[in-house]
Amino acid sequence: MAEVKHVLGISGGKDSAALAIYMSQRHPEIDIDYYTCDTGKELTETYDLISKLNSVLGKDISLYKSIDEVNSPLKNPFDHFLAMYGGYLPSATARWCTAKMKLEPFEQHIGDEPTISYVGIRGDENRDGYISKRENIQTIFPFRKNIWSEDVIKKFLNNSNINFIKEQYIQLAPANLDLILSYVEQPISMRFTQKQKHNALLDTNVKLFNRVVFEWLKGTDYPVGKLDSFSLIDNDENLIIDDIFQILEDSGVGIPAYYKPIEYEVEIDGEIKKGTYSRSRSGCFFCFYQQKIEWVWLLEQHPTLYEEAIKYEKDGYSWMEERLEDLMQPERVAAIKLEHYKRMNKQQLNKATSWQDQIMQAEGEGCASCFI
């Protein structure tokens, strides 16, 4: 069989860190290259996390560089690309930061080698994250009951494969074969969608489903199909956010410090109330996806970094609609904290809201490549 490379990107976020630990402990037979793409503008807490992971994993985390630092006059990846883009700051509609400092160095490092990339999307998330368009790179999601990416499932469950899937299940001869075949033989249609068929087959037996997918992959150019065996097909776990925090705590790495809630005070009708704030993501300290309360967190917890973020706001460019020099004014900080406190308090009245819940609420926005 062809040589297949296994890689796992560590962003500095909780999920990729937990996945690295999980894979090293549960699948030590897979020789994984753990890597990170340093933007040069990470939080100190991110570097601390990577340092701890190096010790726990027992191997160095590779650095995939986005620039030639020796020959770049700016030395720093973010500043290098900012100059290339004429001072145009990245934004939700122009996310050159992710493309240039995360995705391109990853794909350049991989080259044409058949590669399996492990990504820490959890079982309580409804998204696929970054899927490379390169045919030699296949994404696997070990934390989910469904480890396969959407492109694999779509091709595998195509109606043209019904006979192949049927024959594979018959060879496996499960006790509930009749039920499984009733799903397999039913073509995908408006009445029986791909999602319904997929979920039905997963619910009958996840491991059997994975074995059939693995057999199908052997007839494709997908990297997993080039393997003699793949231990992840015996995965049937569905890990959620609480499991992620447990993995981090049990390993000794601990939860990234920026996730931990810090107390603040607000005054309401002459009474002092106490709320908490934290950061909901890893990535650059000036990430434009931050909520305003997170900018306040940066201002108060890392004032030097906040001042550095201000310096980038020039020539009409800013990180958001409100300039950082305005946001840092005492009355504005107090107003942001008050709004955040009221919003969190209202949510807690309707439903118990923990700091973990707040992190999950923020996960729907942003680049998965930066903060998983």
Contacts in CASP RR format, 6 or more apart in sequence:
PFRMAT RR
TARGET T0000
AUTHOR 0000-0000-0000
METHOD contacts of the structure
MODEL  1
MAEVKHVLGISGGKDSAALAIYMSQRHPEIDIDYYTCDTGKELTETYDLI
SKLNSVLGKDISLYKSIDEVNSPLKNPFDHFLAMYGGYLPSATARWCTAK
MKLEPFEQHIGDEPTISYVGIRGDENRDGYISKRENIQTIFPFRKNIWSE
DVIKKFLNNSNINFIKEQYIQLAPANLDLILSYVEQPISMRFTQKQKHNA
LLDTNVKLFNRVVFEWLKGTDYPVGKLDSFSLIDNDENLIIDDIFQILED
SGVGIPAYYKPIEYEVEIDGEIKKGTYSRSRSGCFFCFYQQKIEWVWLLE
QHPTLYEEAIKYEKDGYSWMEERLEDLMQPERVAAIKLEHYKRMNKQQLN
KATSWQDQIMQAEGEGCASCFI
1 226 0 8 1.000
1 227 0 8 1.000
1 228 0 8 1.000
2 114 0 8 1.000
2 226 0 8 1.000
3 113 0 8 1.000
3 114 0 8 1.000
4 113 0 8 1.000
4 114 0 8 1.000
4 115 0 8 1.000
4 116 0 8 1.000
4 223 0 8 1.000
4 224 0 8 1.000
4 226 0 8 1.000
4 227 0 8 1.000
5 33 0 8 1.000
5 110 0 8 1.000
5 113 0 8 1.000
5 114 0 8 1.000
5 115 0 8 1.000
5 116 0 8 1.000
6 30 0 8 1.000
6 31 0 8 1.000
6 32 0 8 1.000
6 33 0 8 1.000
6 115 0 8 1.000
6 116 0 8 1.000
6 118 0 8 1.000
7 32 0 8 1.000
7 33 0 8 1.000
7 34 0 8 1.000
7 35 0 8 1.000
7 106 0 8 1.000
7 110 0 8 1.000
7 115 0 8 1.000
7 116 0 8 1.000
7 117 0 8 1.000
7 118 0 8 1.000
8 16 0 8 1.000
8 19 0 8 1.000
8 20 0 8 1.000
8 23 0 8 1.000
8 32 0 8 1.000
8 33 0 8 1.000
8 34 0 8 1.000
8 35 0 8 1.000
8 117 0 8 1.000
8 118 0 8 1.000
9 16 0 8 1.000
9 20 0 8 1.000
9 34 0 8 1.000
9 35 0 8 1.000
9 36 0 8 1.000
9 37 0 8 1.000
9 106 0 8 1.000
9 117 0 8 1.000
9 118 0 8 1.000
9 119 0 8 1.000
10 16 0 8 1.000
10 17 0 8 1.000
10 20 0 8 1.000
10 34 0 8 1.000
10 35 0 8 1.000
10 36 0 8 1.000
10 50 0 8 1.000
10 53 0 8 1.000
10 61 0 8 1.000
11 36 0 8 1.000
11 282 0 8 1.000
11 283 0 8 1.000
11 369 0 8 1.000
11 370 0 8 1.000
11 371 0 8 1.000
11 372 0 8 1.000
12 36 0 8 1.000
12 42 0 8 1.000
12 46 0 8 1.000
12 49 0 8 1.000
12 50 0 8 1.000
12 256 0 8 1.000
12 282 0 8 1.000
12 283 0 8 1.000
12 371 0 8 1.000
13 46 0 8 1.000
13 49 0 8 1.000
13 256 0 8 1.000
13 281 0 8 1.000
13 282 0 8 1.000
13 283 0 8 1.000
13 371 0 8 1.000
13 372 0 8 1.000
14 244 0 8 1.000
14 245 0 8 1.000
14 248 0 8 1.000
14 255 0 8 1.000
14 256 0 8 1.000
14 259 0 8 1.000
14 359 0 8 1.000
15 120 0 8 1.000
15 121 0 8 1.000
15 122 0 8 1.000
15 143 0 8 1.000
15 244 0 8 1.000
15 372 0 8 1.000
16 119 0 8 1.000
16 120 0 8 1.000
16 372 0 8 1.000
17 49 0 8 1.000
17 53 0 8 1.000
17 248 0 8 1.000
17 253 0 8 1.000
17 256 0 8 1.000
18 120 0 8 1.000
18 243 0 8 1.000
18 244 0 8 1.000
18 245 0 8 1.000
18 247 0 8 1.000
18 248 0 8 1.000
19 118 0 8 1.000
19 119 0 8 1.000
19 120 0 8 1.000
19 142 0 8 1.000
19 143 0 8 1.000
20 32 0 8 1.000
20 34 0 8 1.000
20 53 0 8 1.000
20 57 0 8 1.000
21 53 0 8 1.000
21 56 0 8 1.000
21 57 0 8 1.000
21 247 0 8 1.000
21 248 0 8 1.000
21 251 0 8 1.000
21 253 0 8 1.000
22 142 0 8 1.000
22 143 0 8 1.000
22 239 0 8 1.000
22 247 0 8 1.000
23 30 0 8 1.000
23 32 0 8 1.000
23 118 0 8 1.000
23 142 0 8 1.000
24 32 0 8 1.000
24 56 0 8 1.000
24 57 0 8 1.000
24 58 0 8 1.000
27 142 0 8 1.000
27 231 0 8 1.000
27 232 0 8 1.000
29 231 0 8 1.000
30 231 0 8 1.000
32 118 0 8 1.000
33 62 0 8 1.000
34 53 0 8 1.000
34 57 0 8 1.000
34 59 0 8 1.000
34 60 0 8 1.000
34 61 0 8 1.000
34 62 0 8 1.000
35 61 0 8 1.000
35 62 0 8 1.000
35 63 0 8 1.000
35 64 0 8 1.000
35 106 0 8 1.000
35 109 0 8 1.000
36 50 0 8 1.000
36 61 0 8 1.000
36 62 0 8 1.000
36 63 0 8 1.000
36 64 0 8 1.000
37 63 0 8 1.000
37 64 0 8 1.000
37 65 0 8 1.000
37 66 0 8 1.000
37 101 0 8 1.000
37 102 0 8 1.000
37 105 0 8 1.000
37 106 0 8 1.000
38 63 0 8 1.000
38 65 0 8 1.000
38 77 0 8 1.000
39 66 0 8 1.000
39 77 0 8 1.000
39 78 0 8 1.000
39 97 0 8 1.000
39 101 0 8 1.000
39 102 0 8 1.000
39 283 0 8 1.000
39 284 0 8 1.000
40 76 0 8 1.000
40 77 0 8 1.000
40 78 0 8 1.000
40 284 0 8 1.000
41 76 0 8 1.000
41 78 0 8 1.000
41 284 0 8 1.000
41 285 0 8 1.000
41 286 0 8 1.000
42 282 0 8 1.000
42 283 0 8 1.000
42 284 0 8 1.000
42 285 0 8 1.000
43 258 0 8 1.000
43 279 0 8 1.000
43 282 0 8 1.000
43 283 0 8 1.000
43 285 0 8 1.000
43 302 0 8 1.000
43 305 0 8 1.000
44 302 0 8 1.000
45 256 0 8 1.000
45 257 0 8 1.000
45 258 0 8 1.000
46 256 0 8 1.000
46 258 0 8 1.000
46 282 0 8 1.000
46 283 0 8 1.000
48 257 0 8 1.000
49 253 0 8 1.000
49 256 0 8 1.000
49 257 0 8 1.000
50 61 0 8 1.000
52 252 0 8 1.000
52 253 0 8 1.000
52 254 0 8 1.000
53 61 0 8 1.000
53 253 0 8 1.000
54 60 0 8 1.000
54 61 0 8 1.000
56 251 0 8 1.000
56 252 0 8 1.000
56 253 0 8 1.000
64 105 0 8 1.000
64 106 0 8 1.000
64 108 0 8 1.000
64 109 0 8 1.000
65 77 0 8 1.000
65 105 0 8 1.000
66 77 0 8 1.000
66 80 0 8 1.000
66 81 0 8 1.000
66 100 0 8 1.000
66 101 0 8 1.000
66 102 0 8 1.000
66 104 0 8 1.000
66 105 0 8 1.000
67 77 0 8 1.000
67 80 0 8 1.000
67 81 0 8 1.000
69 75 0 8 1.000
72 80 0 8 1.000
74 80 0 8 1.000
74 83 0 8 1.000
77 100 0 8 1.000
77 101 0 8 1.000
78 97 0 8 1.000
78 101 0 8 1.000
78 284 0 8 1.000
81 96 0 8 1.000
81 97 0 8 1.000
81 100 0 8 1.000
81 101 0 8 1.000
82 88 0 8 1.000
82 89 0 8 1.000
82 312 0 8 1.000
85 96 0 8 1.000
87 315 0 8 1.000
87 317 0 8 1.000
88 94 0 8 1.000
88 317 0 8 1.000
89 288 0 8 1.000
89 312 0 8 1.000
89 313 0 8 1.000
89 317 0 8 1.000
89 318 0 8 1.000
89 319 0 8 1.000
90 96 0 8 1.000
90 97 0 8 1.000
90 98 0 8 1.000
90 288 0 8 1.000
91 288 0 8 1.000
92 288 0 8 1.000
92 289 0 8 1.000
92 366 0 8 1.000
95 367 0 8 1.000
97 284 0 8 1.000
97 370 0 8 1.000
98 367 0 8 1.000
98 369 0 8 1.000
98 370 0 8 1.000
102 367 0 8 1.000
102 369 0 8 1.000
102 370 0 8 1.000
103 130 0 8 1.000
103 132 0 8 1.000
103 369 0 8 1.000
106 132 0 8 1.000
107 132 0 8 1.000
107 134 0 8 1.000
107 137 0 8 1.000
110 134 0 8 1.000
110 136 0 8 1.000
110 137 0 8 1.000
111 136 0 8 1.000
112 136 0 8 1.000
113 136 0 8 1.000
114 136 0 8 1.000
114 223 0 8 1.000
114 226 0 8 1.000
115 136 0 8 1.000
115 137 0 8 1.000
115 138 0 8 1.000
115 223 0 8 1.000
116 137 0 8 1.000
116 138 0 8 1.000
116 139 0 8 1.000
116 140 0 8 1.000
116 223 0 8 1.000
116 224 0 8 1.000
117 132 0 8 1.000
117 137 0 8 1.000
117 138 0 8 1.000
117 139 0 8 1.000
117 140 0 8 1.000
118 139 0 8 1.000
118 140 0 8 1.000
118 141 0 8 1.000
118 142 0 8 1.000
119 129 0 8 1.000
119 130 0 8 1.000
119 139 0 8 1.000
119 140 0 8 1.000
119 141 0 8 1.000
119 368 0 8 1.000
119 372 0 8 1.000
120 141 0 8 1.000
120 142 0 8 1.000
120 143 0 8 1.000
120 372 0 8 1.000
121 127 0 8 1.000
121 128 0 8 1.000
121 129 0 8 1.000
121 141 0 8 1.000
121 143 0 8 1.000
121 144 0 8 1.000
121 368 0 8 1.000
121 372 0 8 1.000
122 143 0 8 1.000
122 144 0 8 1.000
122 239 0 8 1.000
122 240 0 8 1.000
122 241 0 8 1.000
122 243 0 8 1.000
122 244 0 8 1.000
123 143 0 8 1.000
123 144 0 8 1.000
123 145 0 8 1.000
123 238 0 8 1.000
123 239 0 8 1.000
123 240 0 8 1.000
124 240 0 8 1.000
124 241 0 8 1.000
124 360 0 8 1.000
125 363 0 8 1.000
127 364 0 8 1.000
127 368 0 8 1.000
128 139 0 8 1.000
128 141 0 8 1.000
128 149 0 8 1.000
128 150 0 8 1.000
129 368 0 8 1.000
129 369 0 8 1.000
129 372 0 8 1.000
130 139 0 8 1.000
130 367 0 8 1.000
130 368 0 8 1.000
130 369 0 8 1.000
131 139 0 8 1.000
131 149 0 8 1.000
131 150 0 8 1.000
131 151 0 8 1.000
132 139 0 8 1.000
135 221 0 8 1.000
136 221 0 8 1.000
136 223 0 8 1.000
137 223 0 8 1.000
138 149 0 8 1.000
138 152 0 8 1.000
138 222 0 8 1.000
138 223 0 8 1.000
138 224 0 8 1.000
139 149 0 8 1.000
140 147 0 8 1.000
140 148 0 8 1.000
140 149 0 8 1.000
140 224 0 8 1.000
140 232 0 8 1.000
141 147 0 8 1.000
141 148 0 8 1.000
141 149 0 8 1.000
142 232 0 8 1.000
142 235 0 8 1.000
142 237 0 8 1.000
143 237 0 8 1.000
143 238 0 8 1.000
143 239 0 8 1.000
143 243 0 8 1.000
143 244 0 8 1.000
144 238 0 8 1.000
144 239 0 8 1.000
145 202 0 8 1.000
145 206 0 8 1.000
145 236 0 8 1.000
145 237 0 8 1.000
145 238 0 8 1.000
146 153 0 8 1.000
146 198 0 8 1.000
146 202 0 8 1.000
147 210 0 8 1.000
147 232 0 8 1.000
147 233 0 8 1.000
147 235 0 8 1.000
148 156 0 8 1.000
148 210 0 8 1.000
148 213 0 8 1.000
152 213 0 8 1.000
152 217 0 8 1.000
152 222 0 8 1.000
153 194 0 8 1.000
153 198 0 8 1.000
154 194 0 8 1.000
155 161 0 8 1.000
155 220 0 8 1.000
156 165 0 8 1.000
156 213 0 8 1.000
156 216 0 8 1.000
157 165 0 8 1.000
157 188 0 8 1.000
157 194 0 8 1.000
157 197 0 8 1.000
157 198 0 8 1.000
158 188 0 8 1.000
159 187 0 8 1.000
159 188 0 8 1.000
161 216 0 8 1.000
162 184 0 8 1.000
162 185 0 8 1.000
162 187 0 8 1.000
164 216 0 8 1.000
165 184 0 8 1.000
165 212 0 8 1.000
165 216 0 8 1.000
166 181 0 8 1.000
166 184 0 8 1.000
166 185 0 8 1.000
168 211 0 8 1.000
168 212 0 8 1.000
168 215 0 8 1.000
168 216 0 8 1.000
169 177 0 8 1.000
169 180 0 8 1.000
169 181 0 8 1.000
169 184 0 8 1.000
169 208 0 8 1.000
169 212 0 8 1.000
170 177 0 8 1.000
170 181 0 8 1.000
172 208 0 8 1.000
172 211 0 8 1.000
172 212 0 8 1.000
174 180 0 8 1.000
174 204 0 8 1.000
174 205 0 8 1.000
174 208 0 8 1.000
176 204 0 8 1.000
176 205 0 8 1.000
179 204 0 8 1.000
180 201 0 8 1.000
180 204 0 8 1.000
180 205 0 8 1.000
180 208 0 8 1.000
183 197 0 8 1.000
183 200 0 8 1.000
183 201 0 8 1.000
183 204 0 8 1.000
184 201 0 8 1.000
186 192 0 8 1.000
186 197 0 8 1.000
188 194 0 8 1.000
188 197 0 8 1.000
201 209 0 8 1.000
202 209 0 8 1.000
206 235 0 8 1.000
206 236 0 8 1.000
207 233 0 8 1.000
207 234 0 8 1.000
207 235 0 8 1.000
207 236 0 8 1.000
210 232 0 8 1.000
210 233 0 8 1.000
210 234 0 8 1.000
210 235 0 8 1.000
211 233 0 8 1.000
213 233 0 8 1.000
214 224 0 8 1.000
214 225 0 8 1.000
214 230 0 8 1.000
214 233 0 8 1.000
217 224 0 8 1.000
217 225 0 8 1.000
218 225 0 8 1.000
219 225 0 8 1.000
224 230 0 8 1.000
241 356 0 8 1.000
241 359 0 8 1.000
241 360 0 8 1.000
242 356 0 8 1.000
245 255 0 8 1.000
245 356 0 8 1.000
248 254 0 8 1.000
248 255 0 8 1.000
249 255 0 8 1.000
256 282 0 8 1.000
258 278 0 8 1.000
258 279 0 8 1.000
258 282 0 8 1.000
259 278 0 8 1.000
259 279 0 8 1.000
259 280 0 8 1.000
259 355 0 8 1.000
259 359 0 8 1.000
260 278 0 8 1.000
260 355 0 8 1.000
261 276 0 8 1.000
261 277 0 8 1.000
261 278 0 8 1.000
261 355 0 8 1.000
262 276 0 8 1.000
262 277 0 8 1.000
262 278 0 8 1.000
262 297 0 8 1.000
262 301 0 8 1.000
263 274 0 8 1.000
263 275 0 8 1.000
263 276 0 8 1.000
264 274 0 8 1.000
264 275 0 8 1.000
264 276 0 8 1.000
264 277 0 8 1.000
264 300 0 8 1.000
264 337 0 8 1.000
265 272 0 8 1.000
265 273 0 8 1.000
265 274 0 8 1.000
265 275 0 8 1.000
265 337 0 8 1.000
266 272 0 8 1.000
266 273 0 8 1.000
266 274 0 8 1.000
266 275 0 8 1.000
266 334 0 8 1.000
266 337 0 8 1.000
266 338 0 8 1.000
266 341 0 8 1.000
267 273 0 8 1.000
267 334 0 8 1.000
268 338 0 8 1.000
268 341 0 8 1.000
273 341 0 8 1.000
275 337 0 8 1.000
275 340 0 8 1.000
275 341 0 8 1.000
275 344 0 8 1.000
276 355 0 8 1.000
277 293 0 8 1.000
277 294 0 8 1.000
277 296 0 8 1.000
277 297 0 8 1.000
277 337 0 8 1.000
277 340 0 8 1.000
278 297 0 8 1.000
278 355 0 8 1.000
278 358 0 8 1.000
278 359 0 8 1.000
279 290 0 8 1.000
279 294 0 8 1.000
279 297 0 8 1.000
279 298 0 8 1.000
280 290 0 8 1.000
280 291 0 8 1.000
280 294 0 8 1.000
280 358 0 8 1.000
280 359 0 8 1.000
280 361 0 8 1.000
280 362 0 8 1.000
280 363 0 8 1.000
281 287 0 8 1.000
281 289 0 8 1.000
281 290 0 8 1.000
281 362 0 8 1.000
281 363 0 8 1.000
281 366 0 8 1.000
281 370 0 8 1.000
281 371 0 8 1.000
282 370 0 8 1.000
282 371 0 8 1.000
283 370 0 8 1.000
283 371 0 8 1.000
284 370 0 8 1.000
285 298 0 8 1.000
285 302 0 8 1.000
285 305 0 8 1.000
285 308 0 8 1.000
285 309 0 8 1.000
286 298 0 8 1.000
286 305 0 8 1.000
286 308 0 8 1.000
286 309 0 8 1.000
286 312 0 8 1.000
286 319 0 8 1.000
287 370 0 8 1.000
287 371 0 8 1.000
288 319 0 8 1.000
288 320 0 8 1.000
289 365 0 8 1.000
289 366 0 8 1.000
289 367 0 8 1.000
290 298 0 8 1.000
291 362 0 8 1.000
292 320 0 8 1.000
292 322 0 8 1.000
292 327 0 8 1.000
292 336 0 8 1.000
292 340 0 8 1.000
293 336 0 8 1.000
293 337 0 8 1.000
293 340 0 8 1.000
295 306 0 8 1.000
295 324 0 8 1.000
295 327 0 8 1.000
295 336 0 8 1.000
296 327 0 8 1.000
296 333 0 8 1.000
296 336 0 8 1.000
296 337 0 8 1.000
298 305 0 8 1.000
298 306 0 8 1.000
298 309 0 8 1.000
299 306 0 8 1.000
299 327 0 8 1.000
299 328 0 8 1.000
299 333 0 8 1.000
306 324 0 8 1.000
306 328 0 8 1.000
309 319 0 8 1.000
309 324 0 8 1.000
310 324 0 8 1.000
310 325 0 8 1.000
310 328 0 8 1.000
312 319 0 8 1.000
313 319 0 8 1.000
313 323 0 8 1.000
313 324 0 8 1.000
313 325 0 8 1.000
318 324 0 8 1.000
326 332 0 8 1.000
327 333 0 8 1.000
327 336 0 8 1.000
344 353 0 8 1.000
344 358 0 8 1.000
347 353 0 8 1.000
363 371 0 8 1.000
END
